[in-house]
Amino acid sequence: MSKYLSLGLVFALSACSIGEPIKKSELLERALPGQQLPAQYKAGNQVMNQAANQQASLQSIAWVDSFNDAELSELAKLAIQSAPDFRIYAARLDQAEAMMKAVGGSFYPNVGVQAKTGSKMGLDGTGTSGYYVGANWEIDLWGRVRASYANAEQNARAIAADQESAKLSFMANLAKTLWSARVLNMQAQIANESAQHQEKILEHVKQREKIGAASKQDILNAEINLAQAKELAFNLKNASQQNLKTLDVLVGRYPVGTPLKNQSLPQSPSAINTGVPSDLLERRPDIVAAAARVDAARFNVKEAEATRLPKISLTAGFGRISSEVFVLKTDSSNPSTGVGVTLPIFTGGALAARVESKQAELEQAFATYAKVGLNAFREVESALSGEQSWRARYAELNQIYQLQQNIQKSTDAEFVIGRIDQRQVLQQKIRTNTAQSNEQQGQLEVLMQRINLYLSLGGPAI
C-alpha cells in the first residue's frame, strides 16, 4: 500500500500545471486587439477644476451613505434585511459555492461500501453473501480535476460579481425611486397651489366679463387653464403614490404607499475630480464577471484537453464473500490494492470535438468581455457628460427661479401701491411655481446622473 501512495505522491508532485488566471494585459490584448484605451476618461477633463493627475479613490462607506440622506440609508438597510431580491442574491451565491464544493470533492478518495446477502433461491441463484469496502482515488496527473475545480471557482466568482452588480442596480433604483417620490410630491403641492391661483383668476375674469372688460373667450381660456392645472396636480400626486408603493415593494413591505419621513432632496454632491482613471473600471461587477468567465472558459479548455490523456487511479479495499451454492477457496478476502489506467484510444473524434467546442466558448468569452468593456466605457463617458450637462442646466434653472422670485417680489410691491390688479399677481405666482418645479426637477436630474455615474464606475469615485 505504501508503495502505491509513494507513487501517487510522485505523480502529484510532477503533475502538469493548469496555469494562473489570465493577466490583465493578455486579457485586453485578446479581447480588444489593437485598441488604445485611455488612461483617464475623456469627458471628465473638460470642466473639472482639479489637477489632471489627481487619482480617484474608493470610499470606504457604502455609496448610498455618500449622499447624507438618513432616510435612504435606513431604507437600504431595511432592504438588505427583508427585501426578496436580497434573498435571491444570497441563494444564488450559496448555489455557486455548493457547486464549487461538489467539484472539490474530486480531490479526495471516493470510499464506498457494498454488501449483499442471499440464499440458494435468491434472484441471481448464486446464494452469495458478503461485503466490500473500497476506495478509489484519481491521481490528477494532467490537471483535469484541478482545471475542473478552477472552472467552478471562476464561475462562482462570476456569479458573485453578477449578484454585486444586481445589488448595485437595486440600490440605485431604490435611491431614484425615493427621490422621485419626493419631487413628485413637492411638484404636486406646487401644482395644486397653481390650480388654486387659476381658480381665483377664473373668478377674476368672470367679474371682468360682467363689466365688459373681458370676453366669453377669456372665460373659456381661464377654465381650460384651471382644468389643466387640476389635471397636472392629480397626475403628479398619483405618480408620487405609485412611487411610494414601488418603494414599499423594494424594501419588502406591503405596498400601501408608506409616507416618507423627509420631503426634501439631499444636496447635490460635488463635481467629480479631474483625472478619473479608467482603471477604476476593473472594479465594475460586470467587468469582473466577464473576466472570471474568460478564466472559467480557459480552464474548461484545459479540462477537455486532459480528458484525452490517460486517467490513473489508485484503488484499495477489503471484503468478505461466501456462497451457499459454489464452493469457494476461502470465504474471506485479504486487503487489496491496485493501480488502474484508463486510456481513450478511439472515440470517433468526440474528445477532439469537445476540445474544439471549449476553445470556441473561450473565444466567445473574450468577445463578450470586449463587448462588456466597450459598453462600460460608453456608459462612463455618457454619465460624465450627462452630469456635466445637467449641472450646467441646473445652474440655469436655479438662476431662472431666483430671478422669478425677484419678479414676484416686485409684482407684489406694485399690487400694494395699486399699479396692477390681483390677476397679474396670480399669474406671476403661477410662473414662479413653474420655475420652482423646474428647479426641483433639475436638482433631481443632477442626483440621477450621479447615480448613473456610480453605476457605470461600479461605485463612487472622488
C-alpha positions in Angstrom: 0.0 0.0 0.0 2.8 2.5 0.9 4.4 1.7 -2.5 1.3 3.0 -4.3 0.9 6.0 -2.0 4.5 7.0 -2.8 3.9 6.5 -6.5 0.8 8.8 -6.1 2.9 11.5 -4.4 5.4 11.3 -7.2 2.7 11.7 -9.8 1.1 14.6 -7.8 4.5 16.5 -7.5 5.2 16.1 -11.2 1.6 17.0 -12.3 1.1 19.4 -15.1 0.3 23.0 -14.1 -3.1 24.4 -15.1 -1.8 27.9 -15.0 -2.9 31.1 -13.2 -5.8 33.4 -14.1 -5.2 35.4 -17.1 -3.3 38.7 -16.7 -4.9 42.0 -17.5 -2.5 42.8 -20.4 -3.2 39.5 -22.1 -6.9 39.8 -21.5 -7.1 43.2 -23.1 -4.9 42.2 -26.0 -7.1 39.1 -26.7 -10.4 40.8 -26.2 -9.6 44.2 -27.7 -6.7 43.7 -30.1 -5.1 47.0 -31.4 -7.3 49.2 -29.1 -5.6 52.1 -27.4 -7.5 52.6 -24.1 -7.2 56.0 -22.4 -5.5 56.2 -19.0 -8.3 58.6 -18.0 -11.8 59.2 -19.1 -12.0 62.0 -21.6 -15.4 63.5 -20.7 -14.2 64.2 -17.2 -11.4 66.5 -18.3 -13.5 69.3 -19.8 -14.9 71.2 -16.9 -13.4 69.6 -13.8 -11.3 72.0 -11.7 -8.7 69.8 -10.1 -5.2 68.7 -11.1 -5.1 66.5 -14.2 -3.0 63.9 -12.4 -5.2 63.6 -9.4 -6.2 60.0 -8.7 -9.7 58.9 -7.8 -10.1 56.7 -4.7 -12.8 54.5 -3.4 -14.9 55.4 -0.4 -14.9 53.0 2.5 -18.5 53.6 3.2 -21.5 52.3 1.2 -22.1 54.6 -1.7 -25.6 55.4 -0.6 -24.3 57.0 2.5 -22.3 59.5 0.4 -25.5 61.4 -0.2 -26.0 62.0 3.5 -29.7 61.0 3.2 -30.6 59.4 6.5 -33.9 58.0 5.1 -32.2 56.5 2.1 -29.6 54.8 4.3 -32.4 53.5 6.6 -34.3 52.1 3.6 -31.2 50.5 2.2 -30.6 48.6 5.5 -34.2 47.5 5.6 -33.9 46.2 2.0 -30.8 44.2 2.9 -32.7 42.6 5.8 -36.1 41.8 4.3 -36.3 42.5 0.5 -37.0 39.4 -1.6 -34.3 40.5 -4.1 -31.5 40.1 -1.5 -32.8 36.7 -0.5 -32.5 35.7 -4.2 -28.9 37.1 -4.3 -27.9 35.1 -1.2 -29.5 31.9 -2.6 -27.6 32.2 -5.9 -24.3 32.7 -4.1 -25.0 29.7 -1.9 -25.7 27.7 -5.0 -22.4 28.7 -6.6 -20.4 27.8 -3.5 -22.2 24.5 -3.3 -21.3 23.7 -6.9 -17.7 24.6 -6.2 -17.6 22.3 -3.1 -19.1 19.5 -5.1 -16.4 19.7 -7.7 -13.8 20.0 -5.0 -14.8 16.5 -3.7 -12.9 15.0 -6.7 -9.6 15.9 -4.9 -10.3 13.2 -2.3 -10.6 9.5 -2.5 -14.0 8.0 -3.1 -14.8 5.5 -0.4 -17.8 3.1 -0.6 -19.3 0.0 0.9 -21.1 -2.8 -0.9 -23.0 -5.5 1.0 -25.1 -8.4 -0.1 -26.9 -11.4 1.4 -28.9 -14.2 -0.3 -29.9 -17.8 -0.3 -30.0 -20.6 -2.9 -33.3 -19.2 -4.2 -32.1 -15.6 -4.5 -32.6 -13.6 -7.6 -29.2 -14.4 -9.1 -29.2 -18.0 -7.9 -25.7 -17.8 -6.5 -26.6 -17.6 -2.8 -23.6 -15.4 -2.2 -23.2 -13.1 0.7 -20.6 -10.6 1.8 -19.3 -7.1 1.9 -16.6 -5.0 0.3 -15.1 -1.7 1.5 -13.2 0.0 -1.3 -11.5 3.3 -2.0 -10.7 4.9 -5.4 -8.5 8.0 -5.9 -7.8 9.5 -9.2 -4.3 10.9 -9.4 -4.6 14.3 -11.0 -1.5 13.9 -13.2 -2.6 16.1 -16.1 -4.6 18.6 -14.0 -8.1 17.6 -15.2 -9.5 17.7 -11.7 -7.8 20.9 -10.8 -8.9 22.5 -14.1 -12.5 21.4 -13.3 -12.3 22.9 -9.8 -10.7 26.1 -11.1 -13.6 26.4 -13.6 -16.1 26.0 -10.9 -14.2 28.6 -8.8 -14.2 31.2 -11.6 -17.9 30.5 -12.3 -18.6 31.1 -8.6 -16.6 34.3 -8.8 -18.6 35.4 -11.9 -21.9 34.7 -10.2 -20.8 36.6 -7.1 -19.9 39.6 -9.3 -23.3 39.3 -11.1 -25.0 39.5 -7.7 -22.9 42.5 -6.7 -24.0 44.2 -10.0 -27.6 43.4 -9.2 -27.2 44.8 -5.7 -25.7 48.0 -7.1 -28.5 48.4 -9.6 -31.0 47.7 -6.8 -29.7 50.4 -4.6 -29.6 52.8 -7.5 -33.2 52.1 -8.2 -34.1 52.5 -4.6 -32.5 55.9 -4.4 -34.1 57.1 -7.7 -37.5 55.9 -6.6 -37.2 57.6 -3.2 -36.1 60.9 -4.6 -38.6 60.8 -7.5 -41.4 60.3 -5.0 -40.2 63.3 -3.0 -40.0 65.6 -6.1 -43.3 64.4 -7.4 -45.0 65.1 -4.1 -43.4 68.6 -4.0 -44.4 69.2 -7.5 -48.0 68.0 -6.8 -48.2 70.5 -4.0 -46.9 73.3 -6.2 -49.3 72.3 -9.0 -52.2 72.2 -6.5 -51.3 75.7 -5.4 -51.2 76.9 -9.0 -54.6 75.3 -9.6 -55.9 77.4 -6.7 -54.4 80.5 -8.3 -56.0 79.6 -11.6 -59.4 79.2 -9.9 -59.0 82.8 -8.5 -58.0 84.0 -11.9 -61.2 82.5 -13.3 -63.3 84.3 -10.7 -61.5 87.5 -11.5 -62.1 87.1 -15.3 -65.8 86.4 -14.7 -66.0 89.6 -12.8 -64.2 91.5 -15.6 -66.6 89.9 -18.1 -69.6 91.3 -16.2 -68.3 94.9 -16.6 -67.3 94.3 -20.2 -63.5 94.2 -19.6 -63.3 90.5 -20.7 -65.0 88.3 -23.2 -66.6 84.8 -23.1 -63.4 83.5 -24.8 -61.3 84.8 -21.9 -63.5 82.9 -19.5 -63.2 79.7 -21.6 -59.4 80.1 -21.7 -59.3 80.6 -17.9 -61.5 77.5 -17.5 -59.1 75.4 -19.7 -56.1 76.7 -17.7 -57.9 75.7 -14.5 -58.7 72.2 -15.8 -55.2 71.6 -17.0 -53.7 72.8 -13.6 -56.0 70.4 -11.7 -55.2 67.5 -14.1 -51.4 68.2 -13.6 -51.8 68.2 -9.8 -53.8 65.0 -9.9 -51.3 63.2 -12.2 -48.3 64.3 -10.1 -49.9 63.2 -6.8 -50.9 59.8 -8.4 -47.4 59.3 -9.7 -45.9 60.1 -6.3 -48.2 57.5 -4.7 -47.2 54.9 -7.2 -43.5 55.6 -6.4 -44.2 55.1 -2.7 -45.8 51.7 -3.4 -42.9 50.7 -5.5 -40.6 51.8 -2.7 -42.6 49.5 -0.3 -42.1 46.5 -2.6 -38.4 47.2 -3.0 -37.7 47.2 0.8 -40.0 44.2 1.4 -43.1 45.9 2.7 -46.8 45.5 1.7 -47.4 48.2 -1.0 -49.6 50.7 0.9 -47.7 53.8 -0.1 -45.9 54.3 3.3 -45.5 58.1 3.8 -41.9 59.4 3.6 -40.2 60.9 6.7 -38.4 63.6 4.6 -39.8 65.5 1.6 -36.6 67.3 0.5 -33.8 66.3 -1.7 -30.2 65.9 -0.4 -27.6 68.3 -1.5 -26.0 67.6 -4.9 -22.5 66.0 -4.4 -19.5 68.0 -5.5 -18.3 67.5 -9.1 -16.0 64.6 -9.8 -12.3 65.5 -9.8 -10.3 65.6 -13.0 -8.4 62.6 -14.0 -10.8 59.8 -13.0 -8.6 56.8 -14.0 -10.0 54.2 -16.4 -8.5 51.5 -14.2 -11.5 52.1 -11.9 -13.5 50.2 -14.4 -11.8 47.0 -13.2 -13.9 47.0 -10.0 -17.1 47.2 -12.0 -19.0 44.0 -11.2 -20.0 43.1 -14.8 -16.4 43.5 -15.9 -15.2 41.3 -13.0 -17.8 38.7 -14.0 -16.8 38.8 -17.7 -13.1 38.4 -16.8 -14.0 35.4 -14.5 -15.9 33.8 -17.3 -12.9 34.1 -19.6 -10.8 32.3 -16.9 -13.5 29.7 -16.5 -13.5 29.1 -20.2 -9.7 28.7 -20.3 -9.8 26.1 -17.5 -12.6 24.4 -19.4 -10.3 24.0 -22.4 -7.5 22.6 -20.1 -10.0 20.1 -18.6 -11.2 19.0 -22.0 -7.6 18.5 -23.2 -6.7 16.5 -20.1 -9.6 14.2 -20.8 -7.8 12.9 -23.8 -4.9 11.7 -21.7 -4.6 8.6 -19.6 -6.6 8.5 -16.3 -4.7 6.9 -13.5 -6.3 5.8 -10.2 -5.3 4.1 -7.0 -7.6 1.5 -5.5 -7.6 -0.2 -2.2 -10.2 -2.3 -0.4 -11.1 -5.1 2.0 -14.0 -7.5 1.8 -15.5 -10.9 2.7 -17.6 -13.2 0.5 -19.3 -16.6 1.0 -21.7 -18.7 -1.1 -24.2 -21.4 -0.3 -24.1 -22.8 -3.9 -20.5 -22.6 -5.0 -17.5 -24.0 -3.2 -15.1 -21.1 -2.7 -11.5 -21.5 -1.9 -12.0 -19.2 1.1 -14.9 -17.3 2.4 -12.9 -14.2 3.2 -10.6 -11.9 1.3 -7.4 -10.1 2.3 -6.9 -6.3 1.8 -6.1 -5.5 -1.8 -4.5 -2.5 -3.6 -4.0 -1.7 -7.2 -3.5 0.9 -9.9 -6.0 1.5 -12.7 -5.2 3.1 -16.0 -7.9 4.3 -18.5 -6.7 5.4 -21.9 -9.1 6.5 -24.6 -7.9 5.1 -27.9 -10.8 5.6 -30.3 -13.8 7.8 -29.6 -14.8 8.8 -33.1 -13.4 12.2 -32.7 -15.7 13.1 -29.7 -12.9 14.1 -27.4 -11.2 16.3 -30.0 -14.5 17.9 -30.9 -15.1 18.6 -27.2 -11.8 20.5 -27.1 -12.8 22.5 -30.2 -16.1 23.3 -28.6 -14.5 24.6 -25.4 -12.0 26.6 -27.4 -14.9 28.2 -29.3 -16.5 29.0 -25.9 -13.2 30.7 -24.9 -13.3 32.9 -28.0 -16.9 33.8 -27.2 -15.9 34.7 -23.6 -13.2 37.0 -24.9 -15.6 38.6 -27.3 -18.2 39.0 -24.5 -15.5 40.7 -22.3 -14.8 43.1 -25.2 -18.4 43.9 -25.6 -19.0 44.5 -21.9 -15.8 46.6 -21.6 -16.6 48.9 -24.5 -20.2 49.3 -23.3 -18.8 50.2 -19.8 -16.6 52.8 -21.3 -19.5 54.2 -23.2 -21.6 54.4 -20.1 -18.9 56.1 -18.1 -18.3 58.7 -20.8 -22.0 59.3 -21.2 -22.5 59.6 -17.4 -19.7 62.1 -17.1 -21.0 64.2 -19.9 -24.6 63.8 -18.7 -23.7 65.0 -15.2 -21.7 68.0 -16.6 -24.7 68.9 -18.8 -27.2 68.7 -16.1 -25.1 70.6 -13.6 -24.9 73.5 -16.2 -28.6 73.2 -16.9 -29.5 73.1 -13.2 -27.5 76.3 -12.6 -29.5 78.0 -15.3 -32.8 76.7 -13.9 -31.8 77.8 -10.4 -30.9 81.3 -11.8 -34.3 81.5 -13.5 -36.1 80.6 -10.3 -34.1 83.2 -8.4 -34.9 85.9 -11.0 -38.6 84.8 -11.0 -38.7 85.2 -7.2 -37.4 88.7 -7.6 -40.0 89.5 -10.2 -42.6 88.1 -7.8 -41.5 90.4 -5.1 -41.6 93.4 -7.5 -45.1 92.4 -8.7 -46.4 92.1 -5.1 -45.0 95.6 -4.4 -46.7 97.0 -7.4 -50.0 95.4 -6.3 -49.7 97.0 -2.9 -49.4 100.5 -4.4 -52.3 99.8 -6.8 -50.4 99.8 -10.0 -51.6 96.3 -11.1 -54.6 94.1 -10.2 -54.7 90.7 -8.4 -54.9 88.8 -11.7 -51.5 89.8 -12.7 -50.1 88.9 -9.2 -51.7 85.4 -9.5 -50.3 84.9 -13.0 -46.9 85.8 -11.7 -47.2 83.4 -8.8 -48.0 80.6 -11.3 -44.9 81.4 -13.3 -42.9 81.3 -10.0 -44.4 77.9 -9.2 -43.4 76.6 -12.6 -39.9 77.9 -12.2 -39.6 76.3 -8.8 -40.9 73.0 -10.1 -38.4 73.1 -13.0 -35.6 73.9 -10.5 -36.5 70.9 -8.4 -36.6 68.6 -11.4 -33.1 69.9 -12.4 -31.8 69.1 -8.9 -33.3 65.6 -9.2 -31.7 65.1 -12.6 -28.2 66.0 -11.2 -28.6 63.4 -8.5 -29.9 60.9 -11.0 -26.8 61.5 -13.2 -24.5 61.0 -10.2 -26.2 57.6 -9.6 -25.7 56.7 -13.2 -22.1 57.6 -12.9 -21.7 55.4 -9.8 -23.4 52.6 -11.7 -21.1 52.9 -14.6 -18.0 53.0 -12.4 -19.1 50.2 -10.1 -19.1 52.6 -7.1 -18.3 56.2 -6.1 -15.2 58.0 -7.2 -13.9 61.2 -5.6 
